[in-house]
Amino acid sequence: MNRPKIRVLIVDHGGTSRNDLIRQLEINKNIEVVGQAVHREQAASLVQKMVPDLLVLTLGKPGRENVETVETIMATCAIPIMVMRYYPDAQQDAEYITRGALAVVNNQGESAAATKSLHSQVEMLVGVKVIRHIQGLRNYAETPPKSVPLPKSPPLQHREWPYVLAIACSTGGPQALSKLLQALPGYFPCPILIAQHIADGFAKSMVQWLDGITDLQVQLAQENDVLTAGRVYILPPEQHLVVKKNHRLAAVARQPSDVYHPSCNLLLESVAEVFREQAVGLIMTGMGSDGCRGIEAIFQKGGKTLAQDEGSSVVFGMNKFAIDKNIIHKILPLEHVAATLLAMAHEGKRP
């Protein structure tokens, strides 16, 4: 029995010949390009008329009109969107994600390997649950300044931390993280380490955006960083990072065979090994199974494990793998995660 073809709409903001991209996509007999548009109003109209499975937005250069195209389409009729850049600057990538795009990829050319990767990305994104208007997300460039912080107390020593929080997420993760971090106060008494699957060069923009919407201090994690309570460490995709026994971060070189960047498993396994029952693992929305092995390590070492539930996940994949293995202590909707983490921190405080 033949499966239905994946129906793709191309919105061309420059960068390539549409005919070349159509040819590259349709090498896969299960993919069909059903329409083309050159501006956002035309794109929004075609999305409503044709109801494609996926929209591919090609970009030849950075510009506000690119962000506005994603915003207009997602406000008009929700559809999985893949943004394909034909330039190296990743500065606006976070804005595409906050406006509703599922993925931002850098065009890799037309080699056999690049074509196979493109087909895999298309097949992976089709059918992902998206919503018409993403609530609670603000562009970090337009976000008002953080509230004036209260006078700081001396930093908590590691023996005073209730726990160390390690988070694993992938597709849909940036949106979920923004809601979670906005709901946590600046005095949150635990370090937070986040392994979010992202494209190379995207982490810096993501850090700037998240740091602008939360009272927590968000930073790009680097080798030799010392963990500090109330600080959020976003792992870069260009290398893996793990926690060592001296509570510093250490780099692990990325291998050509590595599928996920950065590795959720490596981070969570190191947190389990170093902090044992003082470790808390949270696995959120995302495709694949990365993070499941790391969550299991935390579970086995006596730590606590949480998972985002299916209803609030963009993709119920990574968290489903962990839930199905019966290694999750609490399954929570996204809006309840922050309150649960705060309650656990209060219960876990030492005299």
The 8 nearest C-alpha neighbors of each residue, nearest first, counted from 0:
[[1, 2, 3, 4, 29, 28, 5, 30],
 [2, 0, 3, 4, 29, 28, 5, 30],
 [1, 3, 4, 0, 29, 5, 28, 30],
 [4, 2, 5, 1, 29, 6, 30, 0],
 [3, 5, 29, 30, 6, 31, 2, 28],
 [4, 6, 30, 31, 29, 52, 7, 3],
 [5, 7, 51, 31, 52, 32, 33, 4],
 [8, 6, 32, 53, 51, 54, 33, 52],
 [7, 9, 54, 34, 35, 33, 32, 51],
 [10, 8, 35, 55, 54, 56, 11, 36],
 [11, 9, 36, 56, 37, 35, 55, 57],
 [10, 12, 37, 57, 13, 56, 9, 36],
 [13, 11, 58, 57, 59, 37, 10, 14],
 [14, 12, 59, 58, 11, 15, 57, 60],
 [59, 13, 15, 85, 58, 57, 12, 16],
 [16, 14, 13, 17, 20, 19, 59, 57],
 [15, 17, 19, 18, 20, 14, 13, 21],
 [16, 18, 20, 19, 21, 15, 11, 9],
 [17, 19, 21, 16, 20, 22, 23, 15],
 [20, 18, 22, 16, 17, 21, 23, 15],
 [19, 21, 23, 17, 22, 18, 24, 16],
 [22, 20, 18, 24, 23, 19, 25, 17],
 [21, 23, 19, 25, 20, 24, 18, 26],
 [22, 24, 20, 21, 26, 25, 19, 114],
 [25, 23, 21, 22, 26, 20, 27, 30],
 [26, 24, 27, 22, 30, 23, 31, 28],
 [25, 27, 24, 23, 28, 22, 30, 114],
 [26, 28, 25, 29, 30, 24, 118, 23],
 [29, 27, 30, 25, 26, 31, 4, 24],
 [28, 30, 4, 27, 5, 31, 3, 25],
 [31, 29, 5, 4, 25, 28, 27, 6],
 [30, 32, 6, 25, 5, 33, 7, 4],
 [33, 31, 7, 34, 6, 8, 21, 30],
 [34, 32, 8, 7, 6, 31, 35, 51],
 [35, 33, 8, 32, 9, 36, 7, 45],
 [34, 36, 9, 10, 8, 37, 33, 11],
 [37, 35, 10, 42, 41, 38, 11, 9],
 [36, 38, 11, 10, 12, 41, 35, 39],
 [39, 37, 41, 40, 36, 42, 10, 12],
 [38, 40, 68, 42, 41, 43, 71, 37],
 [41, 39, 43, 42, 38, 44, 71, 68],
 [40, 42, 44, 39, 43, 38, 36, 45],
 [41, 43, 39, 45, 36, 40, 44, 46],
 [42, 44, 72, 46, 40, 41, 45, 39],
 [45, 43, 41, 47, 42, 46, 40, 48],
 [46, 44, 48, 42, 47, 43, 49, 41],
 [47, 45, 50, 43, 49, 44, 48, 42],
 [46, 48, 44, 45, 50, 49, 43, 76],
 [49, 47, 45, 46, 50, 44, 51, 43],
 [48, 50, 46, 51, 45, 47, 33, 34],
 [51, 49, 46, 47, 48, 52, 45, 78],
 [52, 50, 6, 49, 53, 7, 8, 46],
 [51, 53, 6, 125, 7, 5, 50, 78],
 [54, 52, 7, 79, 51, 80, 125, 78],
 [53, 55, 80, 8, 7, 9, 81, 79],
 [54, 56, 9, 81, 82, 80, 10, 8],
 [55, 57, 10, 82, 83, 9, 11, 81],
 [58, 56, 83, 11, 12, 84, 82, 13],
 [59, 57, 12, 84, 13, 14, 60, 85],
 [14, 58, 60, 13, 85, 12, 86, 84],
 [59, 61, 58, 86, 62, 85, 13, 14],
 [62, 60, 59, 65, 63, 58, 91, 88],
 [63, 61, 64, 65, 60, 66, 91, 58],
 [62, 64, 66, 65, 67, 61, 68, 91],
 [63, 65, 67, 62, 66, 68, 39, 61],
 [66, 64, 68, 63, 67, 62, 69, 61],
 [67, 65, 63, 69, 68, 64, 95, 70],
 [66, 68, 70, 64, 65, 69, 71, 63],
 [69, 67, 39, 65, 71, 66, 70, 64],
 [70, 68, 72, 66, 67, 71, 73, 98],
 [69, 71, 67, 98, 73, 68, 72, 74],
 [72, 70, 74, 68, 69, 73, 67, 75],
 [71, 73, 75, 43, 69, 74, 70, 76],
 [72, 74, 77, 70, 131, 75, 76, 71],
 [75, 73, 71, 132, 72, 131, 76, 70],
 [76, 74, 72, 73, 71, 43, 77, 131],
 [75, 77, 73, 131, 72, 74, 78, 47],
 [76, 78, 131, 73, 130, 129, 75, 72],
 [77, 79, 80, 53, 76, 129, 73, 54],
 [78, 80, 53, 101, 54, 129, 124, 125],
 [81, 79, 54, 100, 101, 53, 55, 78],
 [80, 82, 55, 102, 103, 101, 100, 54],
 [81, 83, 103, 56, 55, 57, 102, 104],
 [84, 82, 57, 104, 105, 56, 103, 106],
 [83, 85, 105, 58, 86, 106, 57, 104],
 [84, 86, 14, 59, 106, 58, 105, 83],
 [85, 87, 84, 88, 60, 59, 105, 58],
 [88, 86, 89, 85, 105, 84, 200, 90],
 [87, 89, 90, 86, 61, 91, 200, 84],
 [90, 88, 92, 91, 201, 200, 87, 204],
 [89, 91, 88, 92, 204, 201, 93, 203],
 [92, 90, 94, 93, 89, 95, 204, 61],
 [93, 91, 95, 89, 94, 90, 201, 103],
 [94, 92, 96, 95, 205, 91, 204, 97],
 [93, 95, 97, 91, 96, 92, 98, 138],
 [96, 94, 98, 92, 93, 100, 97, 66],
 [95, 97, 100, 93, 99, 94, 98, 101],
 [96, 98, 94, 99, 95, 136, 93, 174],
 [97, 99, 95, 70, 96, 94, 69, 100],
 [98, 100, 96, 97, 101, 73, 95, 133],
 [101, 99, 96, 80, 95, 102, 81, 98],
 [100, 102, 80, 81, 79, 96, 99, 170],
 [101, 103, 81, 100, 82, 104, 96, 80],
 [104, 102, 82, 83, 81, 92, 105, 101],
 [105, 103, 83, 84, 82, 106, 102, 198],
 [104, 106, 84, 83, 107, 85, 103, 87],
 [107, 105, 85, 108, 84, 83, 104, 86],
 [106, 108, 113, 105, 109, 110, 114, 85],
 [109, 107, 106, 110, 113, 114, 111, 112],
 [108, 110, 113, 114, 111, 107, 23, 112],
 [111, 109, 113, 112, 108, 114, 107, 115],
 [110, 112, 114, 113, 115, 109, 116, 108],
 [111, 113, 115, 110, 114, 116, 109, 117],
 [114, 112, 116, 110, 115, 111, 107, 109],
 [115, 113, 117, 111, 116, 112, 109, 110],
 [114, 116, 112, 118, 117, 113, 111, 119],
 [117, 115, 119, 113, 114, 118, 112, 120],
 [118, 116, 114, 120, 119, 115, 113, 121],
 [117, 119, 121, 115, 120, 116, 122, 114],
 [120, 118, 116, 122, 117, 121, 123, 115],
 [121, 119, 123, 117, 118, 122, 124, 116],
 [122, 120, 118, 124, 123, 119, 125, 117],
 [121, 123, 119, 120, 125, 124, 118, 5],
 [122, 124, 120, 121, 125, 119, 127, 126],
 [125, 123, 121, 127, 122, 120, 126, 79],
 [126, 124, 122, 127, 123, 52, 53, 121],
 [125, 127, 128, 124, 52, 79, 123, 53],
 [128, 126, 125, 124, 129, 314, 79, 313],
 [127, 129, 313, 126, 314, 130, 79, 312],
 [130, 128, 77, 127, 79, 78, 313, 131],
 [131, 129, 132, 77, 133, 128, 73, 78],
 [130, 132, 77, 73, 74, 76, 133, 129],
 [133, 131, 74, 130, 134, 73, 77, 99],
 [132, 134, 130, 99, 131, 136, 135, 98],
 [135, 133, 136, 132, 137, 178, 174, 130],
 [134, 136, 137, 178, 133, 177, 174, 181],
 [137, 135, 134, 97, 133, 138, 177, 174],
 [138, 136, 139, 142, 135, 97, 141, 212],
 [137, 139, 141, 140, 142, 94, 136, 208],
 [138, 140, 208, 142, 141, 211, 137, 212],
 [141, 139, 138, 142, 208, 211, 137, 143],
 [142, 140, 139, 138, 143, 137, 211, 144],
 [141, 143, 139, 140, 138, 137, 211, 144],
 [144, 142, 141, 145, 211, 139, 212, 140],
 [145, 143, 146, 142, 211, 212, 147, 141],
 [146, 144, 214, 147, 143, 211, 213, 212],
 [145, 147, 148, 144, 214, 143, 149, 213],
 [146, 148, 145, 149, 144, 214, 150, 185],
 [149, 147, 146, 150, 151, 185, 214, 145],
 [148, 150, 151, 147, 152, 186, 185, 146],
 [151, 149, 148, 152, 147, 153, 186, 185],
 [152, 150, 149, 153, 148, 154, 186, 185],
 [151, 153, 154, 150, 155, 149, 186, 188],
 [152, 154, 155, 151, 156, 150, 228, 227],
 [155, 153, 152, 156, 228, 227, 151, 229],
 [156, 154, 159, 228, 153, 157, 160, 188],
 [155, 157, 159, 158, 154, 160, 227, 228],
 [156, 158, 160, 159, 155, 227, 228, 226],
 [159, 157, 156, 160, 155, 161, 349, 162],
 [160, 158, 157, 156, 155, 349, 161, 348],
 [161, 159, 157, 162, 189, 158, 188, 155],
 [160, 162, 347, 348, 344, 159, 189, 277],
 [161, 163, 277, 160, 278, 189, 164, 279],
 [164, 162, 278, 190, 189, 279, 277, 191],
 [163, 165, 191, 279, 280, 192, 190, 278],
 [166, 164, 192, 280, 193, 191, 267, 281],
 [165, 167, 193, 281, 282, 280, 192, 194],
 [168, 166, 282, 194, 263, 290, 195, 283],
 [169, 167, 283, 195, 172, 285, 284, 282],
 [168, 170, 285, 196, 172, 195, 284, 171],
 [171, 169, 285, 172, 286, 284, 314, 101],
 [170, 172, 313, 174, 173, 284, 169, 285],
 [171, 173, 175, 169, 168, 170, 174, 176],
 [174, 172, 176, 175, 171, 177, 96, 97],
 [173, 175, 177, 172, 176, 171, 97, 178],
 [176, 174, 172, 178, 177, 173, 179, 171],
 [177, 175, 179, 173, 178, 174, 172, 180],
 [176, 178, 174, 180, 175, 179, 181, 173],
 [179, 177, 181, 175, 176, 180, 182, 174],
 [178, 180, 176, 182, 181, 177, 337, 175],
 [181, 179, 183, 182, 177, 178, 213, 176],
 [180, 182, 213, 178, 179, 183, 177, 212],
 [181, 183, 179, 180, 337, 178, 184, 213],
 [184, 182, 180, 181, 337, 187, 179, 185],
 [185, 183, 186, 187, 214, 182, 215, 181],
 [184, 186, 215, 214, 187, 229, 183, 216],
 [185, 187, 184, 188, 229, 215, 214, 183],
 [188, 186, 229, 185, 184, 189, 183, 228],
 [189, 187, 228, 229, 186, 160, 161, 344],
 [188, 190, 228, 229, 163, 160, 187, 162],
 [191, 189, 228, 230, 163, 229, 227, 226],
 [192, 190, 231, 164, 165, 232, 230, 189],
 [191, 193, 165, 232, 231, 166, 164, 233],
 [194, 192, 166, 233, 165, 232, 195, 234],
 [193, 195, 167, 263, 234, 261, 166, 168],
 [196, 194, 168, 169, 197, 193, 167, 172],
 [195, 197, 169, 260, 261, 259, 194, 168],
 [198, 196, 195, 236, 201, 260, 199, 202],
 [197, 199, 201, 200, 236, 104, 196, 103],
 [198, 200, 201, 236, 237, 197, 202, 235],
 [199, 201, 202, 89, 198, 203, 236, 237],
 [202, 200, 199, 204, 198, 203, 89, 205],
 [203, 201, 205, 204, 235, 200, 206, 197],
 [202, 204, 206, 205, 201, 207, 219, 200],
 [205, 203, 207, 206, 202, 201, 90, 93],
 [204, 206, 202, 208, 203, 207, 93, 209],
 [205, 207, 203, 209, 204, 208, 210, 218],
 [208, 206, 204, 210, 205, 209, 211, 203],
 [207, 209, 139, 205, 211, 206, 210, 204],
 [210, 208, 206, 211, 212, 207, 205, 177],
 [209, 211, 217, 207, 208, 212, 213, 206],
 [212, 210, 208, 209, 139, 213, 207, 142],
 [213, 211, 209, 210, 181, 208, 139, 142],
 [212, 214, 181, 215, 210, 180, 211, 209],
 [215, 213, 185, 184, 145, 216, 212, 146],
 [216, 214, 185, 213, 229, 230, 217, 184],
 [215, 217, 230, 231, 210, 214, 218, 229],
 [218, 216, 231, 210, 230, 232, 206, 215],
 [217, 219, 232, 206, 220, 231, 233, 216],
 [218, 220, 233, 232, 206, 234, 221, 203],
 [219, 221, 232, 234, 233, 218, 235, 224],
 [222, 220, 224, 223, 219, 248, 234, 250],
 [221, 223, 249, 248, 250, 224, 220, 240],
 [224, 222, 248, 247, 249, 225, 221, 250],
 [225, 223, 247, 248, 222, 221, 226, 220],
 [226, 224, 247, 246, 223, 227, 248, 245],
 [225, 227, 246, 190, 247, 224, 228, 230],
 [226, 228, 190, 230, 225, 229, 154, 189],
 [227, 229, 189, 190, 188, 230, 155, 226],
 [230, 228, 187, 188, 189, 190, 186, 215],
 [229, 231, 216, 190, 228, 227, 217, 215],
 [232, 230, 217, 191, 192, 216, 218, 190],
 [231, 233, 192, 220, 218, 219, 193, 191],
 [234, 232, 219, 193, 220, 218, 192, 235],
 [233, 235, 220, 194, 193, 232, 219, 236],
 [236, 234, 237, 202, 238, 261, 233, 220],
 [237, 235, 261, 260, 238, 199, 197, 234],
 [236, 238, 235, 199, 260, 253, 239, 261],
 [239, 237, 253, 236, 252, 251, 261, 235],
 [238, 240, 251, 261, 250, 262, 253, 252],
 [241, 239, 250, 249, 251, 248, 266, 238],
 [240, 242, 266, 249, 248, 269, 265, 250],
 [243, 241, 248, 269, 247, 246, 270, 249],
 [244, 242, 246, 245, 247, 248, 241, 249],
 [243, 245, 246, 273, 242, 247, 274, 272],
 [244, 246, 243, 247, 242, 225, 248, 273],
 [247, 245, 244, 243, 226, 225, 242, 248],
 [248, 246, 225, 223, 224, 245, 243, 242],
 [247, 249, 242, 223, 222, 224, 241, 243],
 [248, 250, 222, 241, 240, 223, 242, 247],
 [251, 249, 240, 222, 239, 252, 241, 238],
 [250, 252, 239, 240, 238, 253, 249, 241],
 [253, 251, 238, 239, 250, 254, 237, 240],
 [252, 254, 238, 239, 251, 257, 255, 237],
 [253, 255, 257, 256, 252, 258, 238, 251],
 [256, 254, 257, 253, 258, 252, 259, 260],
 [255, 257, 254, 258, 253, 259, 260, 252],
 [258, 256, 254, 255, 259, 253, 260, 262],
 [257, 259, 256, 260, 255, 262, 254, 261],
 [258, 260, 262, 261, 257, 196, 289, 263],
 [261, 259, 236, 262, 196, 197, 258, 237],
 [260, 262, 236, 239, 259, 196, 194, 238],
 [261, 263, 260, 264, 259, 265, 239, 266],
 [264, 262, 290, 194, 266, 167, 265, 289],
 [263, 265, 293, 290, 267, 262, 266, 292],
 [266, 264, 268, 262, 263, 267, 269, 241],
 [265, 267, 241, 269, 263, 264, 268, 240],
 [268, 266, 293, 270, 264, 269, 265, 271],
 [267, 269, 293, 271, 265, 270, 266, 296],
 [268, 270, 272, 266, 271, 267, 242, 241],
 [271, 269, 267, 273, 268, 272, 274, 242],
 [272, 270, 297, 275, 268, 269, 274, 273],
 [271, 273, 269, 270, 275, 274, 268, 300],
 [274, 272, 270, 244, 271, 275, 269, 243],
 [273, 275, 277, 278, 271, 270, 272, 276],
 [274, 276, 271, 300, 277, 278, 272, 302],
 [277, 275, 302, 301, 278, 300, 274, 303],
 [278, 276, 162, 274, 275, 302, 163, 279],
 [279, 277, 302, 163, 274, 276, 162, 275],
 [280, 278, 303, 164, 302, 304, 163, 165],
 [279, 281, 304, 165, 294, 164, 166, 305],
 [280, 282, 305, 166, 306, 304, 165, 167],
 [283, 281, 167, 306, 318, 166, 168, 305],
 [284, 282, 168, 307, 318, 306, 167, 281],
 [283, 285, 312, 314, 168, 315, 172, 171],
 [286, 284, 169, 170, 314, 317, 316, 168],
 [285, 287, 316, 317, 170, 314, 169, 288],
 [286, 288, 317, 316, 289, 285, 320, 169],
 [287, 289, 317, 291, 320, 290, 316, 286],
 [290, 288, 291, 263, 264, 287, 317, 262],
 [291, 289, 264, 263, 293, 292, 167, 294],
 [290, 292, 294, 321, 293, 289, 288, 295],
 [291, 293, 295, 290, 294, 264, 296, 289],
 [294, 292, 264, 267, 268, 296, 290, 295],
 [295, 293, 291, 297, 296, 292, 280, 290],
 [294, 296, 298, 292, 293, 297, 326, 299],
 [295, 297, 293, 299, 294, 298, 268, 271],
 [298, 296, 271, 302, 294, 300, 295, 299],
 [297, 299, 295, 302, 296, 301, 300, 326],
 [298, 300, 296, 297, 301, 295, 302, 271],
 [301, 299, 275, 297, 298, 302, 276, 296],
 [300, 302, 276, 298, 299, 275, 297, 303],
 [301, 303, 276, 278, 297, 298, 279, 275],
 [304, 302, 279, 298, 280, 278, 328, 301],
 [303, 305, 280, 327, 328, 279, 281, 298],
 [306, 304, 281, 329, 327, 330, 328, 280],
 [307, 305, 330, 282, 281, 318, 283, 331],
 [306, 308, 283, 331, 332, 330, 333, 282],
 [307, 309, 332, 331, 330, 310, 311, 306],
 [310, 308, 312, 315, 311, 307, 319, 314],
 [309, 311, 308, 312, 332, 313, 315, 307],
 [310, 312, 309, 332, 333, 308, 313, 307],
 [313, 311, 284, 309, 314, 315, 310, 308],
 [312, 314, 171, 128, 284, 129, 315, 127],
 [315, 313, 285, 312, 284, 316, 286, 127],
 [314, 316, 309, 312, 319, 284, 318, 285],
 [317, 315, 286, 319, 318, 285, 314, 287],
 [318, 316, 288, 320, 285, 287, 319, 286],
 [317, 319, 321, 282, 320, 316, 283, 306],
 [320, 318, 322, 316, 321, 317, 315, 323],
 [321, 319, 323, 317, 318, 322, 288, 316],
 [322, 320, 291, 318, 324, 319, 323, 326],
 [321, 323, 319, 325, 324, 320, 327, 318],
 [322, 324, 320, 325, 321, 319, 326, 318],
 [323, 325, 321, 322, 326, 320, 327, 295],
 [326, 324, 322, 323, 327, 321, 328, 295],
 [325, 327, 324, 295, 298, 321, 322, 328],
 [328, 326, 304, 305, 329, 325, 322, 306],
 [327, 329, 304, 305, 303, 326, 330, 325],
 [330, 328, 305, 327, 331, 306, 304, 303],
 [331, 329, 306, 308, 307, 305, 327, 328],
 [332, 330, 307, 308, 335, 306, 336, 333],
 [333, 331, 308, 334, 335, 307, 311, 336],
 [332, 334, 336, 335, 311, 307, 331, 175],
 [333, 335, 332, 336, 337, 179, 178, 331],
 [336, 334, 333, 338, 332, 337, 331, 339],
 [335, 337, 339, 333, 338, 334, 340, 331],
 [338, 336, 340, 339, 335, 183, 179, 182],
 [339, 337, 341, 340, 336, 335, 342, 183],
 [338, 340, 342, 336, 337, 341, 343, 335],
 [341, 339, 343, 337, 342, 338, 344, 336],
 [342, 340, 344, 338, 343, 339, 337, 345],
 [341, 343, 339, 345, 344, 340, 338, 346],
 [344, 342, 346, 340, 341, 345, 347, 339],
 [345, 343, 341, 347, 161, 342, 346, 340],
 [344, 346, 342, 343, 347, 348, 341, 161],
 [347, 345, 343, 344, 348, 342, 161, 349],
 [346, 348, 161, 344, 345, 343, 349, 162],
 [349, 347, 161, 345, 346, 344, 350, 159],
 [348, 350, 159, 347, 161, 160, 158, 346],
 [349, 348, 159, 347, 161, 158, 346, 160]]
